[in-house]
Amino acid sequence: MIDIKDNINILKGVGEKTLAKFNDANIFLIKDLLLYAPKKYDILDVLEPNLQTDGLDFVIDGYISSQIISRKIRNSVDNIIFYFQTKTTNVKVLAYGRGYLRFSLKKGMPLKIFGTYKALNNSFTLKEIIFDDKKSINPVYGIKGINDNLITKLLEDVFKDIPNFKETLPEKLISKYHFLGINLFLKKMHFPDGKEDITNVFRRKKYVTYFNHSIQMEALSLLVLENNKEPKDGVKDKIIEFTNSLPYELTKSQKYAINQIVLDSKKTYVMNRLIQGDVGSGKTLVAMVAILINMLNNYQSILMAPTEILASQHFKNIEETLKQFNPNVSLLTSSLPMAKKNEIIRNLEIGRINILVTTQAALYHNIHYKNLGLLVIDEQHRFGVKDRQKLLLEYPHTDALYLSATPIPRTLGLVKFADMDISSMHEKPHNRKKIITKLYSLVNISEVYHDIENRINRGEQAFCVGALIEGDNYLDLKAIKETIEKNVENAKIQIIHGALSPEDKQKIMIDFINKKYNILVSTTVIEVGIDVKNATGIYIFNAERFGISTLHQLRGRVGRNDKEAFCALISNDISNERLKILEKTDDCFSLADYDLKLRGPGEFLGEAQSGFLNLDFETDYKIYTQALEDARNYLSDYKMGKEVTSHVLNLIEKALNKKAKLN
């Protein structure tokens, strides 16, 4: 008998090369294969041959109405011809290279045939004979290098010789929603008898996805509430003093977010808040107020950035913006000498440093803080649920503030960030002008060169961005550099890309900020947070290769001052709907809604690789709310000490990082 914990290489047909391809798809055990859901199903619909179905591939249903005629072409290829009666017509069927079928097909035999219909001569070219209903629905697994037929054959062998799976959903939920039990669910997922089976499989799969996610999120919320802290003084007078000293007026969104942070600071449990807003909406300034509150309450703060370049930028901004309060700010990066790192770590331990700016790698350093009160995570879209869990567990009495310039649609945010409070910032500072965006085809590339030349002749700077492609992306950037040099006078160009060392990237960015170069040719390494105020134009080559979020982030690298800024989207695919949307709007929340419709929530939830998570959040919202309510009920039972199923217990304790026996 097969054990679900057996390696899949015990199955006939899984050799060394096939095993490697399965492993690439995270399939190692029989259990993994059984739980790997199809990406989709090809449903071979039964249609009637007529003018409306001319040229289509479909299934015809009926019986063989003539004798089977065998014909050879050039004495080698053995073909067969026969007539086939459907409900409405007697169609001529041509089966090329299928001479062997004459031994199994007989007049009067009922069949389903998949193929292509030609109305001109009322003929049907056979591609496949379907001997039963099951073959009319074909699962598509989408595992690179592995034929779906092989997967189906392996699963057939497994189902012949495998014990029952242990049910994971509580029995009362299965009864409540009339879900398939786990064993029937797995069988129907891989071998559906019809569309109703697929519907039932999807219903359970979607519910389980939302239920498991909700348990995890609700457990994290429980962790937040359990992590008590000393309430902090809101230092209202100092905040007013600080904001009045700024050379500009705060937006309504900034004032509202600051007020929410002040209220969070006064609570007896930790803050766990997401600030989401467009590029340039002033999120960093809001974070500085949170840092100021902690500093004036004698707490330390950490600001974590995704890159060293951005960390250096934050370090300088904090030093300058909060200088009236005499902060002791340090920058900790991997490029620092070890002696300097050790000095910073010692000063953190004794409390000499009250603000640390670093990268997210600091999460994994063994650093002890004297009195840590706040963690600020910039660009949180690069910071997953597991990272949030790690923070809550490692810094249980510390407020956490996440910043994101990649907003998530409101309803989807209820799912992904169910463990967090969310502040959305819809406005930009009053002195910021709108970034003009224009779509160019390569036919009009001379206009792009002309605009770049005019820009640098005014003493301004520009970014030119190339897509990261497989192979040597440096050569791709080099081609852009050479093209600009040929067509733009007075161009002083440097190249930056992700393969460079942090030190080299840092030097190039400093040189660019100091105007040693007037054009920076780059990959998306500049996507996150880089602030070069004199850069007023960004020119994105092969723009169709980028997603909406990335393009909008890149666009946000310009327009960082009161000068008019410009973004050129250069593509041969000027009919591309994504690019047209970006040309029309610069509102990140509208773009997020459009991106959700385009990509689906699986991408946003980080679930795109886990089988057929083709979730439609508009129609699935009812399923989600049911799953969330059920998850909350089980969390309530858990808190009251009531018995919960082993699967639910494991989910809760895994989220809380407690030792749980895995079933």
C-alpha positions as CSV (number, residue, x, y, z in Angstrom):
1,M,0.0,0.0,0.0
2,I,1.2,3.5,-0.8
3,D,1.8,5.9,2.1
4,I,1.1,9.6,1.5
5,K,4.5,10.4,3.1
6,D,6.3,8.3,0.5
7,N,8.6,10.1,-2.0
8,I,6.9,10.4,-5.4
9,N,9.9,8.6,-7.1
10,I,8.3,5.3,-5.9
11,L,5.7,5.8,-8.6
12,K,6.2,4.1,-12.0
13,G,7.1,6.8,-14.6
14,V,8.9,9.1,-12.2
15,G,12.6,8.9,-13.2
16,E,15.4,11.2,-12.1
17,K,14.6,14.0,-14.6
18,T,10.9,13.9,-13.9
19,L,11.5,13.9,-10.2
20,A,13.6,17.1,-10.5
21,K,10.8,18.8,-12.4
22,F,8.2,17.8,-9.7
23,N,10.6,19.1,-7.0
24,D,10.8,22.4,-8.8
25,A,7.1,22.7,-8.4
26,N,7.5,21.8,-4.6
27,I,6.1,18.3,-5.1
28,F,8.2,15.8,-3.2
29,L,5.8,13.4,-1.5
30,I,2.7,11.5,-2.6
31,K,0.8,13.9,-0.3
32,D,2.1,16.9,-2.3
33,L,1.0,15.4,-5.6
34,L,-2.5,14.7,-4.2
35,L,-2.9,18.2,-2.8
36,Y,-1.5,20.0,-5.9
37,A,-4.6,21.5,-7.5
38,P,-5.0,21.9,-11.3
39,K,-4.4,25.5,-12.5
40,K,-7.6,25.1,-14.6
41,Y,-9.8,22.6,-16.4
42,D,-10.2,22.2,-20.1
43,I,-13.8,21.4,-20.6
44,L,-14.6,19.9,-23.9
45,D,-18.1,21.1,-24.5
46,V,-20.5,19.0,-26.6
47,L,-21.8,21.2,-29.6
48,E,-23.6,20.5,-32.8
49,P,-21.9,20.9,-36.2
50,N,-23.4,23.9,-38.0
51,L,-22.4,27.3,-39.4
52,Q,-22.0,28.8,-35.9
53,T,-19.4,26.2,-34.9
54,D,-17.5,26.3,-38.2
55,G,-13.7,26.2,-37.6
56,L,-14.1,25.5,-33.8
57,D,-12.6,22.7,-31.8
58,F,-15.4,20.9,-29.8
59,V,-16.9,17.5,-29.0
60,I,-19.7,15.9,-31.0
61,D,-21.9,13.3,-29.4
62,G,-23.7,10.5,-31.3
63,Y,-22.9,7.1,-33.0
64,I,-21.0,5.7,-36.0
65,S,-23.5,5.5,-38.8
66,S,-21.4,3.8,-41.5
67,Q,-18.7,1.2,-42.0
68,I,-15.1,2.2,-41.2
69,I,-13.2,2.9,-44.4
70,S,-9.4,2.6,-44.4
71,R,-7.3,4.7,-46.8
72,K,-3.6,5.0,-47.2
73,I,-1.7,8.0,-48.5
74,R,1.6,7.4,-50.3
75,N,1.5,3.8,-49.0
76,S,2.5,4.9,-45.5
77,V,0.0,7.0,-43.6
78,D,-3.0,4.9,-42.7
79,N,-6.2,7.0,-42.4
80,I,-9.8,6.1,-41.7
81,I,-13.1,7.7,-42.7
82,F,-16.6,7.1,-41.4
83,Y,-19.9,8.9,-41.0
84,F,-21.2,10.0,-37.6
85,Q,-24.8,10.8,-36.6
86,T,-25.4,13.6,-34.1
87,K,-28.7,15.0,-33.1
88,T,-29.0,17.3,-36.1
89,T,-26.6,16.0,-38.9
90,N,-24.7,13.1,-40.3
91,V,-21.1,14.4,-40.5
92,K,-18.1,12.9,-42.3
93,V,-15.3,12.1,-39.9
94,L,-11.6,12.1,-41.0
95,A,-9.0,10.5,-38.8
96,Y,-5.5,11.0,-40.2
97,G,-2.9,8.5,-39.1
98,R,-5.3,6.6,-37.0
99,G,-5.7,3.4,-39.1
100,Y,-5.4,1.3,-36.0
101,L,-8.8,2.5,-34.9
102,R,-10.5,0.4,-37.6
103,F,-10.1,-2.6,-35.3
104,S,-11.9,-1.0,-32.3
105,L,-14.6,1.2,-34.0
106,K,-17.8,-0.4,-35.3
107,K,-20.9,0.8,-37.0
108,G,-23.6,1.7,-34.4
109,M,-21.0,2.4,-31.7
110,P,-22.0,5.4,-29.5
111,L,-19.1,7.8,-29.1
112,K,-17.9,11.3,-28.2
113,I,-15.3,12.7,-30.6
114,F,-13.1,15.8,-30.1
115,G,-12.0,17.6,-33.2
116,T,-12.4,20.5,-35.7
117,Y,-15.5,21.1,-37.8
118,K,-15.5,22.4,-41.4
119,A,-19.0,23.5,-42.5
120,L,-18.0,23.8,-46.2
121,N,-18.0,20.1,-46.7
122,N,-19.7,19.1,-43.4
123,S,-16.5,17.2,-42.2
124,F,-15.0,16.7,-38.8
125,T,-11.3,16.2,-38.3
126,L,-10.8,13.8,-35.4
127,K,-8.2,14.7,-32.8
128,E,-9.3,12.4,-29.9
129,I,-11.9,9.8,-29.2
130,I,-13.6,10.3,-25.8
131,F,-14.9,6.9,-24.6
132,D,-16.5,8.3,-21.4
133,D,-17.7,11.5,-19.7
134,K,-14.6,11.8,-17.5
135,K,-12.3,12.4,-20.5
136,S,-14.4,15.4,-21.6
137,I,-12.9,17.4,-18.7
138,N,-9.1,17.5,-18.6
139,P,-7.2,19.0,-15.6
140,V,-4.4,21.3,-16.6
141,Y,-1.6,21.3,-13.9
142,G,0.8,23.7,-15.7
143,I,4.0,22.0,-14.2
144,K,6.9,22.9,-16.4
145,G,8.3,20.0,-18.4
146,I,5.6,17.5,-17.2
147,N,2.8,16.3,-19.4
148,D,-0.7,16.5,-17.8
149,N,-1.4,13.0,-19.1
150,L,1.5,11.7,-17.0
151,I,0.2,13.4,-13.9
152,T,-3.2,11.9,-14.5
153,K,-1.7,8.4,-14.9
154,L,0.3,8.8,-11.7
155,L,-2.8,9.9,-9.8
156,E,-4.8,7.0,-11.1
157,D,-2.2,4.6,-9.7
158,V,-2.1,6.5,-6.4
159,F,-5.9,6.4,-6.0
160,K,-5.9,2.6,-6.6
161,D,-3.7,2.0,-3.6
162,I,-3.9,4.7,-1.0
163,P,-5.6,4.9,2.5
164,N,-8.1,7.6,3.3
165,F,-6.9,11.1,4.1
166,K,-7.5,12.5,7.5
167,E,-10.2,15.2,7.3
168,T,-8.9,18.7,7.9
169,L,-12.1,20.8,8.0
170,P,-14.3,20.5,11.2
171,E,-17.2,18.2,10.5
172,K,-19.7,20.8,11.5
173,L,-18.4,23.1,8.7
174,I,-18.7,20.3,6.1
175,S,-22.3,19.8,7.2
176,K,-23.1,23.5,7.4
177,Y,-21.9,24.2,3.8
178,H,-22.5,20.8,2.3
179,F,-18.8,20.5,1.3
180,L,-17.3,17.4,-0.2
181,G,-15.3,15.4,2.4
182,I,-11.6,15.4,2.0
183,N,-11.3,12.1,0.1
184,L,-14.1,12.7,-2.3
185,F,-12.8,16.3,-2.7
186,L,-9.3,15.0,-3.8
187,K,-10.8,12.5,-6.2
188,K,-13.2,15.0,-7.8
189,M,-10.4,17.6,-8.0
190,H,-8.3,15.4,-10.2
191,F,-11.1,13.3,-11.8
192,P,-14.3,15.4,-12.1
193,D,-17.3,13.7,-13.7
194,G,-18.8,17.0,-14.8
195,K,-19.1,20.8,-14.2
196,E,-21.0,20.3,-11.0
197,D,-18.0,18.4,-9.5
198,I,-15.7,21.3,-10.5
199,T,-18.1,23.8,-8.9
200,N,-18.1,21.8,-5.6
201,V,-14.3,21.4,-5.7
202,F,-13.8,25.1,-6.2
203,R,-16.3,25.9,-3.4
204,R,-14.4,23.9,-0.8
205,K,-11.0,25.0,-2.1
206,K,-11.8,28.7,-1.9
207,Y,-13.5,28.4,1.5
208,V,-10.5,26.4,2.9
209,T,-8.1,29.0,1.5
210,Y,-10.0,31.9,3.1
211,F,-10.6,29.9,6.4
212,N,-6.9,29.0,6.8
213,H,-5.9,32.6,6.0
214,S,-8.5,34.0,8.4
215,I,-7.3,31.8,11.2
216,Q,-3.8,33.0,10.7
217,M,-4.8,36.7,10.6
218,E,-7.1,36.4,13.6
219,A,-4.4,34.6,15.5
220,L,-2.0,37.5,14.7
221,S,-4.6,39.9,15.9
222,L,-4.9,38.0,19.1
223,L,-1.1,38.2,19.4
224,V,-1.3,42.0,19.0
225,L,-3.9,42.3,21.8
226,E,-1.9,40.0,24.1
227,N,1.3,42.1,23.6
228,N,0.7,44.7,26.2
229,K,2.8,47.8,26.7
230,E,3.0,50.9,28.7
231,P,0.9,53.7,27.2
232,K,2.9,56.6,25.9
233,D,2.3,60.4,26.2
234,G,1.0,61.8,23.0
235,V,3.3,64.8,23.4
236,K,0.7,67.0,21.6
237,D,2.6,70.3,22.2
238,K,5.8,68.9,20.7
239,I,4.0,67.5,17.6
240,I,2.4,70.9,17.0
241,E,5.8,72.6,17.4
242,F,7.3,70.1,14.9
243,T,4.5,70.4,12.3
244,N,4.5,74.2,12.6
245,S,8.2,74.3,11.9
246,L,7.7,72.6,8.5
247,P,8.0,74.7,5.4
248,Y,4.6,73.4,4.1
249,E,1.2,72.6,5.4
250,L,0.2,69.0,6.2
251,T,-2.5,67.4,4.1
252,K,-5.7,66.3,5.7
253,S,-4.6,62.6,5.2
254,Q,-1.4,63.3,7.0
255,K,-3.1,65.0,9.9
256,Y,-5.6,62.1,10.2
257,A,-2.9,59.4,10.1
258,I,-0.9,61.3,12.8
259,N,-3.9,61.5,15.0
260,Q,-4.5,57.7,14.7
261,I,-0.9,57.1,15.6
262,V,-1.2,59.4,18.7
263,L,-4.2,57.4,19.8
264,D,-2.4,54.1,19.2
265,S,0.5,55.3,21.3
266,K,-1.7,55.9,24.3
267,K,-3.2,52.3,24.2
268,T,-2.1,49.5,26.5
269,Y,-1.5,47.1,23.7
270,V,0.9,47.4,20.8
271,M,0.1,49.4,17.6
272,N,0.0,47.3,14.4
273,R,-0.8,49.9,11.7
274,L,-0.4,50.1,8.0
275,I,-0.1,53.5,6.3
276,Q,-0.8,53.2,2.6
277,G,-0.6,56.0,0.2
278,D,0.6,57.1,-3.2
279,V,4.2,57.8,-4.0
280,G,5.0,61.3,-2.6
281,S,1.9,61.4,-0.3
282,G,4.0,62.1,2.8
283,K,4.0,58.8,4.5
284,T,7.6,59.2,5.7
285,L,6.8,62.4,7.5
286,V,3.9,60.7,9.3
287,A,6.4,58.0,10.4
288,M,8.7,60.7,11.7
289,V,6.0,61.9,14.1
290,A,5.7,58.3,15.4
291,I,9.5,58.2,15.9
292,L,9.3,61.6,17.6
293,I,6.6,60.4,20.0
294,N,8.8,57.5,21.0
295,M,12.0,59.5,21.3
296,L,10.2,62.1,23.6
297,N,8.9,59.1,25.7
298,N,12.5,57.8,26.1
299,Y,12.0,54.9,23.7
300,Q,14.2,53.8,20.8
301,S,12.9,53.4,17.2
302,I,14.0,51.4,14.3
303,L,13.2,52.3,10.7
304,M,13.8,49.4,8.3
305,A,14.1,50.0,4.5
306,P,14.3,47.4,1.8
307,T,17.6,48.6,0.3
308,E,20.7,50.3,1.6
309,I,20.3,53.2,-0.8
310,L,16.8,53.9,0.7
311,A,18.1,53.4,4.2
312,S,20.8,56.1,3.7
313,Q,18.2,58.4,2.3
314,H,16.0,58.0,5.3
315,F,18.9,58.5,7.6
316,K,19.7,61.9,6.1
317,N,16.0,63.0,6.1
318,I,15.5,62.1,9.8
319,E,18.7,63.8,10.9
320,E,17.6,67.0,9.0
321,T,13.9,67.0,9.7
322,L,14.1,66.2,13.5
323,K,17.3,68.2,14.2
324,Q,15.5,70.6,16.5
325,F,14.9,67.7,18.9
326,N,18.6,66.6,18.8
327,P,18.1,63.0,17.9
328,N,20.9,60.5,18.1
329,V,20.5,58.7,14.8
330,S,22.7,55.9,13.4
331,L,22.7,54.0,10.1
332,L,23.5,50.3,10.2
333,T,24.1,48.6,6.8
334,S,26.0,45.5,5.7
335,S,28.6,47.6,4.0
336,L,29.8,49.2,7.2
337,P,33.2,47.9,8.7
338,M,32.7,45.3,11.4
339,A,34.2,47.6,14.1
340,K,31.6,50.3,13.3
341,K,28.7,47.8,13.3
342,N,29.8,46.6,16.8
343,E,30.0,50.2,18.0
344,I,26.5,50.9,16.9
345,I,25.2,47.6,18.4
346,R,26.8,48.5,21.8
347,N,25.3,52.0,21.7
348,L,21.9,50.5,21.1
349,E,22.3,48.2,24.1
350,I,23.2,51.1,26.4
351,G,20.5,53.4,25.0
352,R,22.9,56.0,23.5
353,I,21.2,55.7,20.1
354,N,17.5,56.5,20.0
355,I,16.8,56.1,16.3
356,L,18.3,53.3,14.2
357,V,17.9,53.3,10.4
358,T,18.8,50.0,8.7
359,T,17.7,47.4,6.2
360,Q,15.3,44.5,6.9
361,A,18.3,42.3,7.3
362,A,18.6,43.7,10.9
363,L,15.7,41.4,11.8
364,Y,18.1,38.6,11.7
365,H,20.9,40.3,13.7
366,N,21.2,39.4,17.4
367,I,20.8,43.0,18.6
368,H,19.6,43.9,22.1
369,Y,17.9,47.2,22.6
370,K,17.7,49.1,25.9
371,N,14.1,50.3,25.4
372,L,12.7,49.6,21.9
373,G,9.3,51.2,21.4
374,L,8.7,51.4,17.7
375,L,9.4,49.5,14.5
376,V,8.8,51.3,11.2
377,I,8.9,49.1,8.1
378,D,9.1,51.0,4.8
379,E,7.8,49.5,1.6
380,Q,5.9,46.8,3.5
381,H,4.8,45.1,0.2
382,R,8.2,43.4,0.4
383,F,7.4,42.3,3.9
384,G,5.2,39.2,4.2
385,V,2.9,37.7,6.8
386,K,5.8,35.6,8.2
387,D,7.9,38.7,8.7
388,R,5.1,40.4,10.5
389,Q,4.7,37.4,12.7
390,K,8.4,37.4,13.4
391,L,8.3,41.0,14.5
392,L,5.3,40.4,16.8
393,L,7.1,37.4,18.4
394,E,10.6,38.9,18.7
395,Y,9.5,42.4,19.8
396,P,6.2,41.6,21.7
397,H,5.9,45.0,23.4
398,T,6.9,47.2,20.5
399,D,4.6,49.3,18.3
400,A,4.8,48.4,14.6
401,L,4.1,50.9,11.8
402,Y,4.2,49.7,8.1
403,L,4.5,52.1,5.1
404,S,3.4,51.1,1.7
405,A,3.2,53.0,-1.6
406,T,1.6,49.9,-3.2
407,P,-2.0,50.2,-2.0
408,I,-4.2,47.1,-2.0
409,P,-7.9,47.4,-2.9
410,R,-10.1,48.1,0.1
411,T,-12.1,44.8,0.1
412,L,-8.9,42.8,-0.5
413,G,-7.1,44.7,2.2
414,L,-9.7,43.2,4.7
415,V,-8.3,39.8,3.8
416,K,-4.6,40.4,3.5
417,F,-4.2,42.8,6.4
418,A,-7.0,41.5,8.6
419,D,-4.5,41.6,11.5
420,M,-3.7,45.3,11.1
421,D,-5.3,48.8,11.3
422,I,-5.1,50.6,8.0
423,S,-4.7,54.4,7.3
424,S,-5.1,55.4,3.7
425,M,-3.6,58.7,2.4
426,H,-5.3,59.9,-0.7
427,E,-3.7,63.4,-1.0
428,K,-0.3,64.7,-2.0
429,P,1.4,67.8,-0.6
430,H,0.0,71.0,-2.1
431,N,3.3,72.0,-3.8
432,R,3.4,68.8,-5.9
433,K,2.5,69.1,-9.5
434,K,0.9,66.2,-11.5
435,I,3.3,64.0,-13.4
436,I,2.5,64.1,-17.1
437,T,2.5,60.6,-18.6
438,K,2.6,59.9,-22.3
439,L,2.8,56.6,-24.3
440,Y,5.2,56.5,-27.3
441,S,5.7,53.9,-30.0
442,L,9.3,53.2,-31.3
443,V,8.2,55.0,-34.4
444,N,8.1,58.3,-32.4
445,I,11.3,57.6,-30.4
446,S,12.9,60.7,-31.8
447,E,10.4,62.8,-29.7
448,V,11.7,61.0,-26.6
449,Y,15.3,61.8,-27.3
450,H,14.3,65.4,-28.0
451,D,12.6,65.7,-24.6
452,I,15.5,64.2,-22.8
453,E,17.9,66.6,-24.5
454,N,15.7,69.6,-23.6
455,R,15.5,68.4,-20.0
456,I,19.2,68.1,-19.4
457,N,19.9,71.4,-21.2
458,R,17.7,73.0,-18.5
459,G,20.0,71.6,-15.9
460,E,17.5,68.8,-14.9
461,Q,18.2,65.1,-14.7
462,A,16.5,61.9,-16.1
463,F,16.1,58.2,-15.4
464,C,16.0,55.8,-18.4
465,V,14.7,52.4,-17.3
466,G,15.1,49.0,-19.1
467,A,13.4,45.8,-18.3
468,L,15.2,43.1,-16.4
469,I,15.5,40.2,-18.9
470,E,16.9,36.7,-18.7
471,G,20.6,36.7,-19.5
472,D,22.9,39.6,-19.2
473,N,20.6,42.6,-18.4
474,Y,23.7,44.8,-18.2
475,L,24.0,44.5,-22.0
476,D,20.4,45.5,-22.4
477,L,21.1,48.6,-20.4
478,K,24.3,49.2,-22.3
479,A,22.3,49.2,-25.5
480,I,20.0,51.9,-24.1
481,K,23.0,53.9,-23.0
482,E,24.6,53.8,-26.4
483,T,21.4,54.7,-28.2
484,I,20.9,57.8,-26.0
485,E,24.5,58.8,-26.4
486,K,24.1,58.8,-30.2
487,N,20.8,60.8,-30.1
488,V,21.1,63.1,-27.2
489,E,23.7,65.9,-27.0
490,N,25.5,66.7,-23.7
491,A,24.4,63.3,-22.2
492,K,26.5,62.2,-19.2
493,I,25.3,58.7,-18.5
494,Q,25.9,56.1,-15.8
495,I,24.4,52.6,-15.5
496,I,23.0,51.0,-12.3
497,H,21.5,47.5,-11.8
498,G,20.8,45.0,-9.1
499,A,24.0,42.9,-9.8
500,L,26.2,45.7,-8.5
501,S,27.5,45.6,-4.9
502,P,25.7,47.8,-2.4
503,E,28.7,50.0,-2.2
504,D,28.8,50.5,-6.0
505,K,25.1,51.3,-6.1
506,Q,25.4,53.7,-3.2
507,K,28.3,55.6,-4.9
508,I,26.5,55.8,-8.2
509,M,23.4,57.2,-6.6
510,I,25.4,59.8,-4.6
511,D,27.2,60.8,-7.8
512,F,23.8,61.2,-9.5
513,I,22.3,63.2,-6.7
514,N,25.4,65.4,-6.8
515,K,24.9,65.9,-10.6
516,K,28.0,64.1,-11.8
517,Y,25.7,62.5,-14.3
518,N,22.5,63.9,-15.9
519,I,21.1,60.6,-17.0
520,L,20.9,57.3,-15.0
521,V,20.2,54.2,-17.0
522,S,18.7,51.6,-14.7
523,T,16.7,48.5,-14.0
524,T,13.9,48.6,-11.5
525,V,16.5,48.9,-8.7
526,I,15.4,52.5,-8.6
527,E,11.7,51.5,-8.1
528,V,11.6,51.7,-4.3
529,G,11.7,55.1,-2.6
530,I,14.7,56.8,-4.3
531,D,14.5,60.5,-3.9
532,V,16.4,62.6,-6.4
533,K,14.7,66.0,-6.4
534,N,16.4,67.3,-9.6
535,A,15.3,64.3,-11.6
536,T,12.2,65.5,-13.5
537,G,11.9,62.9,-16.3
538,I,11.7,59.1,-16.4
539,Y,11.7,57.2,-19.7
540,I,10.7,53.5,-19.5
541,F,11.7,51.4,-22.4
542,N,9.7,48.2,-23.3
543,A,7.1,49.4,-20.8
544,E,4.8,46.5,-21.7
545,R,7.2,44.2,-19.8
546,F,6.3,45.8,-16.5
547,G,3.3,45.4,-14.3
548,I,1.1,48.3,-13.3
549,S,2.4,48.6,-9.8
550,T,6.0,48.6,-10.9
551,L,5.3,51.2,-13.6
552,H,3.5,53.5,-11.1
553,Q,6.4,53.1,-8.6
554,L,8.9,54.0,-11.3
555,R,6.8,57.0,-12.3
556,G,7.0,58.1,-8.7
557,R,10.8,58.6,-8.9
558,V,10.1,62.0,-10.5
559,G,7.9,64.8,-9.4
560,R,9.6,65.0,-6.0
561,N,9.6,68.8,-6.0
562,D,7.6,71.8,-7.3
563,K,8.9,71.3,-10.9
564,E,6.7,69.8,-13.6
565,A,7.6,66.1,-14.1
566,F,7.2,63.8,-17.1
567,C,7.0,60.0,-17.6
568,A,7.4,58.4,-21.0
569,L,6.1,54.8,-21.6
570,I,7.9,53.5,-24.6
571,S,6.5,50.4,-26.3
572,N,5.7,48.9,-29.6
573,D,2.4,47.6,-28.0
574,I,0.7,51.0,-27.8
575,S,-2.7,49.4,-27.7
576,N,-1.8,47.8,-24.3
577,E,-4.6,48.5,-21.9
578,R,-2.4,48.7,-18.9
579,L,-0.3,51.4,-20.5
580,K,-3.3,53.3,-21.5
581,I,-4.7,53.2,-18.0
582,L,-1.4,54.6,-16.7
583,E,-1.4,57.3,-19.2
584,K,-4.9,58.4,-18.1
585,T,-4.6,58.2,-14.3
586,D,-2.0,58.7,-11.6
587,D,-4.2,57.6,-8.7
588,C,-2.7,54.6,-7.0
589,F,-5.9,53.4,-5.5
590,S,-7.7,53.4,-8.9
591,L,-4.7,51.6,-10.4
592,A,-4.8,49.0,-7.6
593,D,-8.5,48.3,-8.3
594,Y,-7.7,47.8,-12.0
595,D,-4.7,45.6,-11.2
596,L,-6.9,43.4,-9.0
597,K,-9.3,42.9,-12.0
598,L,-6.4,42.2,-14.3
599,R,-4.3,39.8,-12.1
600,G,-6.8,38.5,-9.6
601,P,-6.3,38.4,-5.8
602,G,-4.0,35.4,-5.9
603,E,-1.1,37.7,-6.8
604,F,-2.0,40.2,-4.1
605,L,-2.4,37.5,-1.4
606,G,0.9,35.9,-2.4
607,E,-0.9,32.7,-3.4
608,A,-0.3,32.7,-7.1
609,Q,1.8,29.5,-7.0
610,S,-0.5,27.4,-4.9
611,G,-2.7,25.6,-7.5
612,F,-5.9,27.0,-8.9
613,L,-6.3,30.0,-6.7
614,N,-8.2,31.8,-9.5
615,L,-10.1,33.8,-6.9
616,D,-12.7,36.3,-8.0
617,F,-13.0,38.5,-5.0
618,E,-16.1,40.3,-6.1
619,T,-18.1,37.0,-6.2
620,D,-16.0,35.3,-3.5
621,Y,-16.6,38.0,-0.9
622,K,-19.5,36.2,0.6
623,I,-17.4,33.0,1.0
624,Y,-14.7,35.1,2.6
625,T,-17.0,36.7,5.2
626,Q,-18.4,33.3,6.1
627,A,-14.9,31.9,6.5
628,L,-13.8,34.9,8.6
629,E,-16.9,34.5,10.9
630,D,-16.1,30.8,11.3
631,A,-12.5,31.5,12.0
632,R,-13.4,34.1,14.7
633,N,-15.7,31.6,16.3
634,Y,-12.9,29.0,16.5
635,L,-10.5,31.6,17.9
636,S,-13.1,32.5,20.5
637,D,-13.4,28.8,21.5
638,Y,-9.6,28.5,21.6
639,K,-9.3,31.6,23.9
640,M,-12.0,30.1,26.2
641,G,-10.1,26.8,26.4
642,K,-12.7,24.9,24.5
643,E,-11.7,21.9,22.4
644,V,-11.0,22.7,18.7
645,T,-10.1,20.2,15.9
646,S,-6.4,19.3,15.5
647,H,-6.2,21.1,12.1
648,V,-7.6,24.4,13.5
649,L,-5.3,24.0,16.6
650,N,-2.3,23.6,14.4
651,L,-3.2,26.7,12.3
652,I,-3.6,28.8,15.5
653,E,-0.5,27.6,17.2
654,K,1.6,27.8,14.0
655,A,0.5,31.5,13.7
656,L,1.4,32.0,17.4
657,N,4.7,30.1,16.9
658,K,3.8,27.6,19.5
659,K,4.9,24.0,19.3
660,A,2.0,22.1,17.8
661,K,1.9,18.5,16.7
662,L,1.4,18.4,12.9
663,N,-1.1,15.9,11.6
